[in-house]
Amino acid sequence: MSPETAADYTVRWYDPADREAFVSLYNDTFGGGSDEWFQWKYVDNPRTAHVPILVATADGELAGARAQTPFLMRAGDETALAMRFGDTMVHPDHRRKGVFSRLVERALNHYREMPVRFCYNVPNDLSRPGFLKAGGEIVSRLPSFYRVQNPQAFGSNREGPLATAARAVSPAAQAYLDVRDALADRPTNATVVRHTEIPVSLLRRLYERARPPTVHAVRDDAMLEWRYENPRWRYHAYAADVDGRPAAAVVTGTQTDDGVTTTTLVDVLPLADAPGRETGLRALLSAVVADNADADLLAYCGRSIPDSLLRAHGFHRADGFLLDRATEPTRLVAYDLGDEPWTLGDVDLSRDENWGLSYVELDAR
C-alpha cells in the first residue's frame, strides 16, 4: 500500500474489543502495558465518560492508535478541558502510509467541535515534526532537573542521554551529593509526616490554598484519587507542618526499569507561594532525598520548586553544564482549539512562562 491509499484505512473510536490488540501493540512499541494499566489510564479517568482513543484498522486488524488523556485545566480564573496526546503508535507493517497523520487530524477535528480548549503533548524528536505539521506549536520549554545518585547504574553498556550524562558526572558524584546534603538547610520549625497512602483531602486543601495563574491541572478529589492509582509506579506522599500548620506536600513516584530505579517528584503543593511553603519544601526535599538514597536517579520537571532549593540538594537542570550535552529539553507542543486564539482566563497560552505543568500533567509517572 502506498501513501496515496491512506484513505483505505478505517479510523474510528475505540471499541472494548480493541483492548487486547491495543495493549499488545503498546507493548511492542513502548513496553510496560497491561490490562490493569489500560483500565486505570483510559477507562477510569474521571474527566470523560468515554474512552478517548482513536484506532486505525486495515482488513479488520489494528494498524495504529491515537490515545488522549483528559485533564481539567485551570489558568487565571477559568477552567477548561484539555487533552494530552500520548501513546500514539503505528504497527511496523503500516508505517509511512499516512496512518499517523490521519489519526492526529481526526483527533484535532473532533475536539474542535467539542468543549476542549486545547490539546498538548511533549513528543520526541522523531514524532515532533508530524505533530507540528498537524498544527501544533512549541509553546514552552519546561525545565527538568536530575540528581544522579548512582552513575554505575548507567554502565558503559547502556545507551541513552541520561546514561551518557550519568557517566560524565561519575567520578565525584557521591562525594558531591554528600556535601550538598550536609550543607542543605533543615528548618527546625518544620515537621515531616510520611504517608504510604495518598492523603487526598490534604493535597486538595494545599492546592486550593494558593493556585497560580499559570496553566495547570485542577487538583480536586476526583483527579487526585485517580492520578496515583497508576499500577506501574509506587507512590508516597510527604507533608510538612510548619509551626504546627500544614504548609506543603510532595508526592513521589518510584519505578525500576531495566535495573535502574528512578524516583520522580511528581507533584509539589501548594503550586504557588503561601505562608510556610518554602520552609516546608526545604524540610520535604531533605526527607525525600534521605528516604530515596537507594534510587539511582531522582527527577523533577516543573517550576514549583525554586531552582536554588533543587541545587542545594544536588539537582541539576537538564539544560545546564554536562546534562545539556546528553538530554533533550522538555518541548511542550500545544494545539489551540478555542474561539479566542491562545488564551484561557486572560492567560496568554503562547508564552513560555504561562505554563505551569509538571509530571502530573505531562507523563503517567
URLINWO-V6879 format. One line per field, one symbol per residue. ss: DSSP state (H for helix, E for strand, L for the rest). psi: psi as a letter, one per 20 degrees, with the letter a starting at -180 (. if undefined). burial: # if it has 9 or more other C-alpha atoms within 8 Angstrom, else .. A space follows every 10 residues. Layout:
# URLINWO-V6879
ss->???
psi->???
burial->???
This chain:
# URLINWO-V6879
ss->LLHHHHHHLE EEELLHHHHH HHHHHHHHHL LLLLHHHHHH HHHLLLLLLL LLEEEEEELL EEEEEEEEEE EEEEELLEEE EEEEEEEEEE LHHHLLLLHH HHHHHHHHHH HHLLLEEEEE ELLLHHHHHH HHHLLLEEEE EELEEEEELL HHHLLLLLLL HHHHHHHHLL LLHHHHHHHH HHHLLLLLLE EEEEELLLLH HHHHHHHHHL LLLLEEELLL HHHHHHHLLL LLLEEEEEEE EELLEEEEEE EEEEEEELLE EEEEEEEEEL LLLLLLHHHH HHHHHHHHHH HLLLLLEEEE ELLLLLHHHH HHLLLEELLL LLHHHLLLLE EEEEEELLLL LLEELLEELL LHHHELLLHH HHLLL
psi->prhikhiiqp prqqqhiigg hghghghhgh qjqrhggggg hhgipiiqir ompqqpqpki qphrqoqqoq qoqppcjqqq pqpoprkpqp qhijqkjjgg ghgggggghg ihjrlpgrqr rmqahgighh hhhjjqqoiq nppqqqoohn hhhmriiqrr ghgggghhjg gkgggghggg hhippopijp pppppiqpng hgggghghhn prirprppmr ggghhghkjo iiqpqqqpqp ppkjpphrqp pqppqppkip pppqngqpqr hrqrpighgg hghghggggg hkhiqhpqqq pajhpphhgg hhkjqqqhja pghiiirqqn oppqopjrho pkqokjpoii pgijokqahg ihqm.
burial->.....#..#. #..#...##. .######... ..#.#.#### ###.#..... .#######.. .######### ######..## ########## #..##.#### #######... ##...##### ###....#.# ##.#.#.### ########## #..##..... #######.## ..#..##..# #..#.....# ##..#..#.# ..##.##..# #########. #.####...# ..#.###### ##...##### #####....# ########## ##.#.##.## #########. ....###### ###.#...## #########. .###.##.## ########.. .####.#### ##.####### ##..#
